[in-house]
Amino acid sequence: MPVSRYEFTKKMETGNAMIDKEHRELFQAVNKLLDACSAGKGRASMDETIQFLNNYVDQHFSHEEQLQRQSGYPNLAAHRAFHEKYKQTLKEIMTRISVSGPTITELGKLNGHISVLVSHITTEDKKLGAFLNQA
């Protein structure tokens, strides 16, 4: 079952080199997982990518929050709350994919959740980038 791939576009750039680099790497990890699912690759390959993606999201969100604390970003609490909820839902989806395989339902949930991240990047992370670039 072919799935759409995600592309990190110019519209998503925050202007912060670290954040943009990590966003690109997140998209690459998501695409790797989607490719493995659509190719029917072994569960071991999929599980490795799922584990990487979960860890990378934790790491990336931690980096963003550190930048926010250091810069005195006024929306830190709301941004952190989004991150926590996002990580929890992602882990739930990934666990179901790992256990039951890449069903159409679970891949649909993953795609919907990635869309939430894309929206977050193009709105909230862009605001963060603008704030950091003014500091």
N, CA, C and O atoms as a GROMACS GRO file, in nm:
protein
  540
    1MET      N    1   0.085  -0.118   0.000
    1MET     CA    2   0.000   0.000   0.000
    1MET      C    3   0.089   0.124   0.000
    1MET      O    4   0.155   0.151   0.100
    2PRO      N    5   0.092   0.199  -0.107
    2PRO     CA    6   0.176   0.318  -0.114
    2PRO      C    7   0.122   0.427  -0.020
    2PRO      O    8   0.001   0.446  -0.007
    3VAL      N    9   0.213   0.496   0.043
    3VAL     CA   10   0.176   0.606   0.132
    3VAL      C   11   0.249   0.732   0.090
    3VAL      O   12   0.354   0.727   0.027
    4SER      N   13   0.192   0.844   0.126
    4SER     CA   14   0.255   0.973   0.094
    4SER      C   15   0.380   0.992   0.179
    4SER      O   16   0.387   0.948   0.293
    5ARG      N   17   0.475   1.059   0.122
    5ARG     CA   18   0.597   1.094   0.195
    5ARG      C   19   0.586   1.239   0.239
    5ARG      O   20   0.511   1.318   0.181
    6TYR      N   21   0.661   1.272   0.341
    6TYR     CA   22   0.658   1.408   0.393
    6TYR      C   23   0.783   1.483   0.350
    6TYR      O   24   0.893   1.427   0.347
    7GLU      N   25   0.764   1.608   0.316
    7GLU     CA   26   0.874   1.692   0.270
    7GLU      C   27   0.882   1.816   0.360
    7GLU      O   28   0.782   1.883   0.384
    8PHE      N   29   1.002   1.844   0.408
    8PHE     CA   30   1.026   1.965   0.486
    8PHE      C   31   1.046   2.079   0.387
    8PHE      O   32   1.146   2.084   0.316
    9THR      N   33   0.951   2.169   0.384
    9THR     CA   34   0.953   2.276   0.285
    9THR      C   35   1.006   2.407   0.342
    9THR      O   36   1.020   2.421   0.464
   10LYS      N   37   1.035   2.500   0.256
   10LYS     CA   38   1.081   2.634   0.295
   10LYS      C   39   0.981   2.700   0.391
   10LYS      O   40   1.020   2.772   0.483
   11LYS      N   41   0.853   2.676   0.368
   11LYS     CA   42   0.746   2.732   0.451
   11LYS      C   43   0.758   2.689   0.598
   11LYS      O   44   0.709   2.758   0.687
   12MET      N   45   0.824   2.576   0.621
   12MET     CA   46   0.837   2.522   0.757
   12MET      C   47   0.962   2.571   0.829
   12MET      O   48   0.976   2.549   0.949
   13GLU      N   49   1.052   2.634   0.758
   13GLU     CA   50   1.178   2.678   0.820
   13GLU      C   51   1.152   2.784   0.927
   13GLU      O   52   1.074   2.877   0.907
   14THR      N   53   1.220   2.766   1.040
   14THR     CA   54   1.205   2.860   1.152
   14THR      C   55   1.312   2.968   1.152
   14THR      O   56   1.297   3.072   1.216
   15GLY      N   57   1.420   2.942   1.080
   15GLY     CA   58   1.533   3.034   1.084
   15GLY      C   59   1.635   2.997   1.190
   15GLY      O   60   1.741   3.060   1.199
   16ASN      N   61   1.605   2.895   1.270
   16ASN     CA   62   1.701   2.845   1.368
   16ASN      C   63   1.762   2.718   1.311
   16ASN      O   64   1.690   2.620   1.286
   17ALA      N   65   1.893   2.718   1.291
   17ALA     CA   66   1.959   2.607   1.221
   17ALA      C   67   1.938   2.473   1.291
   17ALA      O   68   1.911   2.373   1.224
   18MET      N   69   1.948   2.469   1.423
   18MET     CA   70   1.932   2.343   1.495
   18MET      C   71   1.789   2.290   1.482
   18MET      O   72   1.770   2.172   1.453
   19ILE      N   73   1.692   2.376   1.504
   19ILE     CA   74   1.552   2.332   1.496
   19ILE      C   75   1.520   2.283   1.355
   19ILE      O   76   1.460   2.177   1.339
   20ASP      N   77   1.561   2.358   1.254
   20ASP     CA   78   1.531   2.319   1.116
   20ASP      C   79   1.601   2.187   1.080
   20ASP      O   80   1.542   2.103   1.012
   21LYS      N   81   1.724   2.170   1.123
   21LYS     CA   82   1.798   2.044   1.096
   21LYS      C   83   1.724   1.927   1.160
   21LYS      O   84   1.706   1.822   1.097
   22GLU      N   85   1.682   1.945   1.284
   22GLU     CA   86   1.613   1.836   1.352
   22GLU      C   87   1.476   1.808   1.291
   22GLU      O   88   1.433   1.693   1.286
   23HIS      N   89   1.407   1.912   1.246
   23HIS     CA   90   1.279   1.889   1.178
   23HIS      C   91   1.301   1.807   1.051
   23HIS      O   92   1.223   1.715   1.023
   24ARG      N   93   1.404   1.838   0.975
   24ARG     CA   94   1.434   1.761   0.854
   24ARG      C   95   1.461   1.614   0.889
   24ARG      O   96   1.414   1.524   0.820
   25GLU      N   97   1.538   1.592   0.996
   25GLU     CA   98   1.571   1.455   1.038
   25GLU      C   99   1.446   1.381   1.086
   25GLU      O  100   1.433   1.261   1.062
   26LEU      N  101   1.355   1.451   1.152
   26LEU     CA  102   1.229   1.388   1.193
   26LEU      C  103   1.150   1.343   1.071
   26LEU      O  104   1.096   1.232   1.069
   27PHE      N  105   1.142   1.429   0.970
   27PHE     CA  106   1.068   1.394   0.848
   27PHE      C  107   1.134   1.273   0.781
   27PHE      O  108   1.064   1.185   0.730
   28GLN      N  109   1.266   1.268   0.780
   28GLN     CA  110   1.336   1.154   0.720
   28GLN      C  111   1.302   1.025   0.794
   28GLN      O  112   1.281   0.921   0.732
   29ALA      N  113   1.295   1.032   0.928
   29ALA     CA  114   1.263   0.914   1.008
   29ALA      C  115   1.120   0.868   0.983
   29ALA      O  116   1.093   0.749   0.972
   30VAL      N  117   1.028   0.963   0.974
   30VAL     CA  118   0.888   0.929   0.945
   30VAL      C  119   0.879   0.864   0.808
   30VAL      O  120   0.812   0.762   0.791
   31ASN      N  121   0.946   0.922   0.710
   31ASN     CA  122   0.944   0.865   0.575
   31ASN      C  123   1.004   0.725   0.572
   31ASN      O  124   0.956   0.638   0.499
   32LYS      N  125   1.109   0.703   0.650
   32LYS     CA  126   1.171   0.570   0.656
   32LYS      C  127   1.071   0.468   0.712
   32LYS      O  128   1.060   0.357   0.662
   33LEU      N  129   0.998   0.509   0.816
   33LEU     CA  130   0.898   0.419   0.873
   33LEU      C  131   0.787   0.391   0.772
   33LEU      O  132   0.747   0.276   0.752
   34LEU      N  133   0.737   0.496   0.709
   34LEU     CA  134   0.630   0.477   0.610
   34LEU      C  135   0.676   0.389   0.494
   34LEU      O  136   0.599   0.306   0.444
   35ASP      N  137   0.800   0.408   0.451
   35ASP     CA  138   0.855   0.324   0.344
   35ASP      C  139   0.862   0.178   0.387
   35ASP      O  140   0.826   0.088   0.311
   36ALA      N  141   0.908   0.154   0.510
   36ALA     CA  142   0.918   0.017   0.561
   36ALA      C  143   0.779  -0.047   0.569
   36ALA      O  144   0.761  -0.164   0.533
   37CYS      N  145   0.682   0.030   0.616
   37CYS     CA  146   0.545  -0.022   0.625
   37CYS      C  147   0.489  -0.056   0.488
   37CYS      O  148   0.432  -0.163   0.469
   38SER      N  149   0.506   0.034   0.393
   38SER     CA  150   0.446   0.013   0.261
   38SER      C  151   0.518  -0.097   0.183
   38SER      O  152   0.458  -0.159   0.095
   39ALA      N  153   0.646  -0.121   0.215
   39ALA     CA  154   0.722  -0.225   0.145
   39ALA      C  155   0.704  -0.361   0.211
   39ALA      O  156   0.755  -0.461   0.161
   40GLY      N  157   0.630  -0.366   0.325
   40GLY     CA  158   0.611  -0.492   0.394
   40GLY      C  159   0.740  -0.548   0.450
   40GLY      O  160   0.757  -0.669   0.460
   41LYS      N  161   0.832  -0.458   0.486
   41LYS     CA  162   0.961  -0.502   0.540
   41LYS      C  163   0.942  -0.570   0.675
   41LYS      O  164   0.839  -0.553   0.740
   42GLY      N  165   1.040  -0.645   0.713
   42GLY     CA  166   1.035  -0.718   0.838
   42GLY      C  167   1.008  -0.628   0.957
   42GLY      O  168   1.045  -0.511   0.959
   43ARG      N  169   0.943  -0.687   1.057
   43ARG     CA  170   0.907  -0.613   1.178
   43ARG      C  171   1.031  -0.556   1.247
   43ARG      O  172   1.024  -0.450   1.310
   44ALA      N  173   1.144  -0.625   1.236
   44ALA     CA  174   1.267  -0.576   1.302
   44ALA      C  175   1.307  -0.440   1.245
   44ALA      O  176   1.345  -0.350   1.320
   45SER      N  177   1.299  -0.424   1.115
   45SER     CA  178   1.332  -0.297   1.052
   45SER      C  179   1.236  -0.188   1.097
   45SER      O  180   1.276  -0.075   1.126
   46MET      N  181   1.108  -0.224   1.103
   46MET     CA  182   1.006  -0.128   1.145
   46MET      C  183   1.026  -0.090   1.292
   46MET      O  184   1.018   0.027   1.328
   47ASP      N  185   1.050  -0.192   1.377
   47ASP     CA  186   1.066  -0.166   1.520
   47ASP      C  187   1.186  -0.074   1.547
   47ASP      O  188   1.180   0.013   1.634
   48GLU      N  189   1.293  -0.094   1.472
   48GLU     CA  190   1.412  -0.010   1.488
   48GLU      C  191   1.378   0.136   1.454
   48GLU      O  192   1.419   0.228   1.525
   49THR      N  193   1.306   0.156   1.346
   49THR     CA  194   1.268   0.291   1.305
   49THR      C  195   1.171   0.354   1.404
   49THR      O  196   1.182   0.472   1.436
   50ILE      N  197   1.076   0.275   1.454
   50ILE     CA  198   0.981   0.324   1.554
   50ILE      C  199   1.056   0.370   1.679
   50ILE      O  200   1.028   0.478   1.732
   51GLN      N  201   1.150   0.288   1.725
   51GLN     CA  202   1.228   0.324   1.845
   51GLN      C  203   1.308   0.452   1.821
   51GLN      O  204   1.311   0.540   1.907
   52PHE      N  205   1.372   0.462   1.706
   52PHE     CA  206   1.448   0.582   1.673
   52PHE      C  207   1.358   0.704   1.672
   52PHE      O  208   1.393   0.808   1.729
   53LEU      N  209   1.243   0.692   1.608
   53LEU     CA  210   1.152   0.806   1.596
   53LEU      C  211   1.103   0.852   1.733
   53LEU      O  212   1.102   0.972   1.761
   54ASN      N  213   1.063   0.759   1.818
   54ASN     CA  214   1.020   0.796   1.953
   54ASN      C  215   1.132   0.867   2.029
   54ASN      O  216   1.109   0.970   2.093
   55ASN      N  217   1.254   0.812   2.023
   55ASN     CA  218   1.367   0.874   2.093
   55ASN      C  219   1.400   1.011   2.035
   55ASN      O  220   1.431   1.104   2.109
   56TYR      N  221   1.393   1.022   1.904
   56TYR     CA  222   1.430   1.147   1.839
   56TYR      C  223   1.332   1.259   1.871
   56TYR      O  224   1.371   1.374   1.891
   57VAL      N  225   1.203   1.224   1.877
   57VAL     CA  226   1.102   1.324   1.915
   57VAL      C  227   1.131   1.374   2.056
   57VAL      O  228   1.126   1.494   2.082
   58ASP      N  229   1.162   1.282   2.148
   58ASP     CA  230   1.197   1.322   2.285
   58ASP      C  231   1.315   1.418   2.285
   58ASP      O  232   1.311   1.523   2.350
   59GLN      N  233   1.419   1.382   2.211
   59GLN     CA  234   1.541   1.463   2.205
   59GLN      C  235   1.513   1.600   2.143
   59GLN      O  236   1.556   1.702   2.196
   60HIS      N  237   1.442   1.601   2.032
   60HIS     CA  238   1.415   1.727   1.963
   60HIS      C  239   1.332   1.821   2.050
   60HIS      O  240   1.365   1.938   2.063
   61PHE      N  241   1.225   1.770   2.109
   61PHE     CA  242   1.141   1.854   2.193
   61PHE      C  243   1.220   1.907   2.313
   61PHE      O  244   1.201   2.022   2.354
   62SER      N  245   1.307   1.826   2.368
   62SER     CA  246   1.393   1.870   2.478
   62SER      C  247   1.483   1.986   2.434
   62SER      O  248   1.501   2.083   2.507
   63HIS      N  249   1.539   1.976   2.314
   63HIS     CA  250   1.624   2.084   2.261
   63HIS      C  251   1.544   2.212   2.244
   63HIS      O  252   1.590   2.320   2.281
   64GLU      N  253   1.424   2.201   2.187
   64GLU     CA  254   1.340   2.320   2.168
   64GLU      C  255   1.307   2.386   2.302
   64GLU      O  256   1.315   2.508   2.317
   65GLU      N  257   1.271   2.303   2.400
   65GLU     CA  258   1.234   2.357   2.531
   65GLU      C  259   1.354   2.421   2.602
   65GLU      O  260   1.338   2.520   2.673
   66GLN      N  261   1.471   2.366   2.582
   66GLN     CA  262   1.592   2.425   2.639
   66GLN      C  263   1.615   2.564   2.578
   66GLN      O  264   1.645   2.660   2.650
   67LEU      N  265   1.601   2.575   2.446
   67LEU     CA  266   1.614   2.706   2.381
   67LEU      C  267   1.511   2.804   2.434
   67LEU      O  268   1.541   2.922   2.454
   68GLN      N  269   1.391   2.757   2.457
   68GLN     CA  270   1.284   2.843   2.507
   68GLN      C  271   1.316   2.893   2.649
   68GLN      O  272   1.296   3.010   2.680
   69ARG      N  273   1.364   2.802   2.734
   69ARG     CA  274   1.400   2.843   2.871
   69ARG      C  275   1.513   2.945   2.869
   69ARG      O  276   1.508   3.047   2.937
   70GLN      N  277   1.616   2.916   2.790
   70GLN     CA  278   1.733   3.005   2.784
   70GLN      C  279   1.699   3.143   2.731
   70GLN      O  280   1.760   3.242   2.771
   71SER      N  281   1.602   3.150   2.641
   71SER     CA  282   1.570   3.278   2.578
   71SER      C  283   1.456   3.352   2.647
   71SER      O  284   1.425   3.465   2.612
   72GLY      N  285   1.394   3.288   2.746
   72GLY     CA  286   1.281   3.351   2.813
   72GLY      C  287   1.155   3.353   2.727
   72GLY      O  288   1.076   3.446   2.736
   73TYR      N  289   1.137   3.253   2.643
   73TYR     CA  290   1.023   3.247   2.552
   73TYR      C  291   0.893   3.248   2.631
   73TYR      O  292   0.874   3.164   2.719
   74PRO      N  293   0.802   3.341   2.602
   74PRO     CA  294   0.681   3.355   2.684
   74PRO      C  295   0.579   3.243   2.669
   74PRO      O  296   0.493   3.227   2.756
   75ASN      N  297   0.586   3.165   2.562
   75ASN     CA  298   0.488   3.058   2.540
   75ASN      C  299   0.541   2.919   2.575
   75ASN      O  300   0.491   2.818   2.526
   76LEU      N  301   0.643   2.914   2.660
   76LEU     CA  302   0.706   2.786   2.695
   76LEU      C  303   0.605   2.687   2.752
   76LEU      O  304   0.604   2.571   2.710
   77ALA      N  305   0.522   2.728   2.845
   77ALA     CA  306   0.430   2.634   2.910
   77ALA      C  307   0.336   2.568   2.809
   77ALA      O  308   0.316   2.447   2.812
   78ALA      N  309   0.278   2.647   2.721
   78ALA     CA  310   0.186   2.592   2.621
   78ALA      C  311   0.260   2.503   2.522
   78ALA      O  312   0.209   2.399   2.482
   79HIS      N  313   0.380   2.544   2.483
   79HIS     CA  314   0.460   2.467   2.388
   79HIS      C  315   0.497   2.332   2.450
   79HIS      O  316   0.487   2.228   2.385
   80ARG      N  317   0.538   2.336   2.576
   80ARG     CA  318   0.576   2.213   2.646
   80ARG      C  319   0.454   2.120   2.661
   80ARG      O  320   0.467   1.999   2.645
   81ALA      N  321   0.338   2.176   2.691
   81ALA     CA  322   0.216   2.095   2.706
   81ALA      C  323   0.184   2.024   2.574
   81ALA      O  324   0.148   1.907   2.573
   82PHE      N  325   0.199   2.097   2.462
   82PHE     CA  326   0.178   2.034   2.331
   82PHE      C  327   0.277   1.919   2.312
   82PHE      O  328   0.238   1.810   2.271
   83HIS      N  329   0.404   1.944   2.342
   83HIS     CA  330   0.507   1.841   2.326
   83HIS      C  331   0.472   1.715   2.405
   83HIS      O  332   0.481   1.605   2.352
   84GLU      N  333   0.433   1.731   2.530
   84GLU     CA  334   0.403   1.615   2.615
   84GLU      C  335   0.287   1.535   2.558
   84GLU      O  336   0.294   1.412   2.550
   85LYS      N  337   0.181   1.602   2.519
   85LYS     CA  338   0.064   1.533   2.463
   85LYS      C  339   0.101   1.466   2.330
   85LYS      O  340   0.059   1.354   2.303
   86TYR      N  341   0.179   1.535   2.249
   86TYR     CA  342   0.219   1.481   2.120
   86TYR      C  343   0.302   1.353   2.138
   86TYR      O  344   0.276   1.253   2.072
   87LYS      N  345   0.400   1.357   2.229
   87LYS     CA  346   0.485   1.240   2.252
   87LYS      C  347   0.402   1.121   2.300
   87LYS      O  348   0.423   1.009   2.255
   88GLN      N  349   0.309   1.146   2.390
   88GLN     CA  350   0.227   1.038   2.444
   88GLN      C  351   0.145   0.972   2.334
   88GLN      O  352   0.141   0.849   2.323
   89THR      N  353   0.079   1.052   2.252
   89THR     CA  354  -0.004   0.998   2.144
   89THR      C  355   0.083   0.925   2.042
   89THR      O  356   0.045   0.818   1.993
   90LEU      N  357   0.200   0.980   2.009
   90LEU     CA  358   0.290   0.915   1.914
   90LEU      C  359   0.334   0.779   1.967
   90LEU      O  360   0.335   0.681   1.893
   91LYS      N  361   0.368   0.772   2.094
   91LYS     CA  362   0.411   0.644   2.153
   91LYS      C  363   0.298   0.542   2.147
   91LYS      O  364   0.322   0.424   2.121
   92GLU      N  365   0.175   0.586   2.171
   92GLU     CA  366   0.061   0.495   2.164
   92GLU      C  367   0.043   0.441   2.022
   92GLU      O  368   0.022   0.321   2.004
   93ILE      N  369   0.050   0.528   1.924
   93ILE     CA  370   0.035   0.485   1.784
   93ILE      C  371   0.148   0.390   1.746
   93ILE      O  372   0.125   0.286   1.684
   94MET      N  373   0.271   0.426   1.782
   94MET     CA  374   0.387   0.343   1.747
   94MET      C  375   0.380   0.206   1.814
   94MET      O  376   0.418   0.106   1.753
   95THR      N  377   0.333   0.202   1.937
   95THR     CA  378   0.320   0.074   2.006
   95THR      C  379   0.220  -0.015   1.933
   95THR      O  380   0.244  -0.134   1.915
   96ARG      N  381   0.108   0.042   1.891
   96ARG     CA  382   0.008  -0.037   1.819
   96ARG      C  383   0.064  -0.085   1.684
   96ARG      O  384   0.037  -0.199   1.644
   97ILE      N  385   0.140  -0.001   1.615
   97ILE     CA  386   0.200  -0.044   1.488
   97ILE      C  387   0.300  -0.156   1.513
   97ILE      O  388   0.307  -0.252   1.436
   98SER      N  389   0.378  -0.145   1.620
   98SER     CA  390   0.477  -0.245   1.652
   98SER      C  391   0.411  -0.380   1.687
   98SER      O  392   0.462  -0.486   1.650
   99VAL      N  393   0.298  -0.374   1.758
   99VAL     CA  394   0.231  -0.496   1.802
   99VAL      C  395   0.148  -0.559   1.690
   99VAL      O  396   0.159  -0.679   1.664
  100SER      N  397   0.065  -0.477   1.624
  100SER     CA  398  -0.030  -0.534   1.528
  100SER      C  399   0.013  -0.518   1.382
  100SER      O  400  -0.054  -0.567   1.291
  101GLY      N  401   0.123  -0.450   1.360
  101GLY     CA  402   0.168  -0.426   1.224
  101GLY      C  403   0.107  -0.299   1.168
  101GLY      O  404   0.022  -0.237   1.231
  102PRO      N  405   0.150  -0.262   1.048
  102PRO     CA  406   0.106  -0.136   0.988
  102PRO      C  407  -0.032  -0.147   0.922
  102PRO      O  408  -0.044  -0.147   0.800
  103THR      N  409  -0.135  -0.157   1.005
  103THR     CA  410  -0.269  -0.166   0.949
  103THR      C  411  -0.308  -0.032   0.887
  103THR      O  412  -0.248   0.071   0.918
  104ILE      N  413  -0.407  -0.034   0.801
  104ILE     CA  414  -0.454   0.089   0.737
  104ILE      C  415  -0.500   0.188   0.844
  104ILE      O  416  -0.475   0.308   0.834
  105THR      N  417  -0.567   0.137   0.947
  105THR     CA  418  -0.616   0.223   1.055
  105THR      C  419  -0.500   0.291   1.127
  105THR      O  420  -0.504   0.412   1.150
  106GLU      N  421  -0.397   0.214   1.164
  106GLU     CA  422  -0.285   0.272   1.238
  106GLU      C  423  -0.202   0.366   1.152
  106GLU      O  424  -0.155   0.469   1.201
  107LEU      N  425  -0.183   0.332   1.025
  107LEU     CA  426  -0.110   0.424   0.938
  107LEU      C  427  -0.188   0.552   0.917
  107LEU      O  428  -0.130   0.660   0.905
  108GLY      N  429  -0.320   0.542   0.912
  108GLY     CA  430  -0.404   0.661   0.904
  108GLY      C  431  -0.388   0.748   1.027
  108GLY      O  432  -0.380   0.871   1.017
  109LYS      N  433  -0.383   0.684   1.144
  109LYS     CA  434  -0.362   0.760   1.269
  109LYS      C  435  -0.224   0.825   1.270
  109LYS      O  436  -0.210   0.940   1.311
  110LEU      N  437  -0.123   0.752   1.224
  110LEU     CA  438   0.012   0.808   1.219
  110LEU      C  439   0.015   0.927   1.123
  110LEU      O  440   0.071   1.032   1.157
  111ASN      N  441  -0.044   0.913   1.007
  111ASN     CA  442  -0.046   1.024   0.910
  111ASN      C  443  -0.118   1.145   0.968
  111ASN      O  444  -0.073   1.258   0.951
  112GLY      N  445  -0.229   1.121   1.037
  112GLY     CA  446  -0.301   1.232   1.100
  112GLY      C  447  -0.217   1.299   1.207
  112GLY      O  448  -0.219   1.421   1.222
  113HIS      N  449  -0.142   1.218   1.282
  113HIS     CA  450  -0.058   1.273   1.389
  113HIS      C  451   0.059   1.352   1.330
  113HIS      O  452   0.099   1.454   1.386
  114ILE      N  453   0.115   1.305   1.221
  114ILE     CA  454   0.223   1.378   1.154
  114ILE      C  455   0.169   1.510   1.101
  114ILE      O  456   0.239   1.611   1.104
  115SER      N  457   0.046   1.510   1.052
  115SER     CA  458  -0.015   1.636   1.006
  115SER      C  459  -0.027   1.737   1.118
  115SER      O  460  -0.010   1.857   1.096
  116VAL      N  461  -0.056   1.689   1.239
  116VAL     CA  462  -0.060   1.777   1.357
  116VAL      C  463   0.078   1.840   1.379
  116VAL      O  464   0.089   1.959   1.410
  117LEU      N  465   0.184   1.760   1.363
  117LEU     CA  466   0.320   1.811   1.380
  117LEU      C  467   0.353   1.914   1.272
  117LEU      O  468   0.414   2.017   1.302
  118VAL      N  469   0.314   1.887   1.149
  118VAL     CA  470   0.339   1.982   1.040
  118VAL      C  471   0.272   2.115   1.072
  118VAL      O  472   0.332   2.221   1.054
  119SER      N  473   0.149   2.109   1.118
  119SER     CA  474   0.077   2.231   1.155
  119SER      C  475   0.147   2.304   1.269
  119SER      O  476   0.160   2.426   1.267
  120HIS      N  477   0.193   2.228   1.369
  120HIS     CA  478   0.266   2.287   1.482
  120HIS      C  479   0.394   2.357   1.435
  120HIS      O  480   0.426   2.467   1.480
  121ILE      N  481   0.465   2.292   1.344
  121ILE     CA  482   0.589   2.350   1.291
  121ILE      C  483   0.560   2.480   1.218
  121ILE      O  484   0.629   2.580   1.238
  122THR      N  485   0.457   2.479   1.133
  122THR     CA  486   0.430   2.596   1.050
  122THR      C  487   0.366   2.712   1.127
  122THR      O  488   0.359   2.824   1.077
  123THR      N  489   0.320   2.685   1.248
  123THR     CA  490   0.263   2.794   1.329
  123THR      C  491   0.349   2.821   1.452
  123THR      O  492   0.417   2.923   1.460
  124GLU      N  493   0.346   2.730   1.548
  124GLU     CA  494   0.411   2.753   1.677
  124GLU      C  495   0.564   2.758   1.668
  124GLU      O  496   0.627   2.845   1.727
  125ASP      N  497   0.623   2.665   1.594
  125ASP     CA  498   0.769   2.665   1.583
  125ASP      C  499   0.819   2.785   1.503
  125ASP      O  500   0.928   2.836   1.528
  126LYS      N  501   0.739   2.829   1.407
  126LYS     CA  502   0.776   2.952   1.333
  126LYS      C  503   0.775   3.072   1.429
  126LYS      O  504   0.863   3.158   1.420
  127LYS      N  505   0.677   3.079   1.519
  127LYS     CA  506   0.674   3.187   1.620
  127LYS      C  507   0.797   3.179   1.709
  127LYS      O  508   0.858   3.281   1.740
  128LEU      N  509   0.832   3.058   1.751
  128LEU     CA  510   0.952   3.040   1.833
  128LEU      C  511   1.075   3.086   1.757
  128LEU      O  512   1.159   3.158   1.812
  129GLY      N  513   1.087   3.046   1.631
  129GLY     CA  514   1.202   3.086   1.550
  129GLY      C  515   1.212   3.238   1.538
  129GLY      O  516   1.321   3.294   1.548
  130ALA      N  517   1.098   3.304   1.516
  130ALA     CA  518   1.098   3.451   1.505
  130ALA      C  519   1.143   3.513   1.636
  130ALA      O  520   1.219   3.610   1.636
  131PHE      N  521   1.097   3.458   1.749
  131PHE     CA  522   1.137   3.509   1.880
  131PHE      C  523   1.287   3.491   1.901
  131PHE      O  524   1.355   3.583   1.945
  132LEU      N  525   1.337   3.372   1.870
  132LEU     CA  526   1.480   3.344   1.888
  132LEU      C  527   1.565   3.434   1.798
  132LEU      O  528   1.674   3.476   1.839
  133ASN      N  529   1.517   3.462   1.679
  133ASN     CA  530   1.593   3.545   1.586
  133ASN      C  531   1.597   3.691   1.627
  133ASN      O  532   1.685   3.766   1.585
  134GLN      N  533   1.500   3.733   1.711
  134GLN     CA  534   1.500   3.870   1.763
  134GLN      C  535   1.588   3.884   1.886
  134GLN      O  536   1.639   3.993   1.915
  135ALA      N  537   1.607   3.776   1.958
  135ALA     CA  538   1.681   3.780   2.086
  135ALA      C  539   1.828   3.811   2.065
  135ALA      O  540   1.904   3.819   2.161
   0.00000   0.00000   0.00000
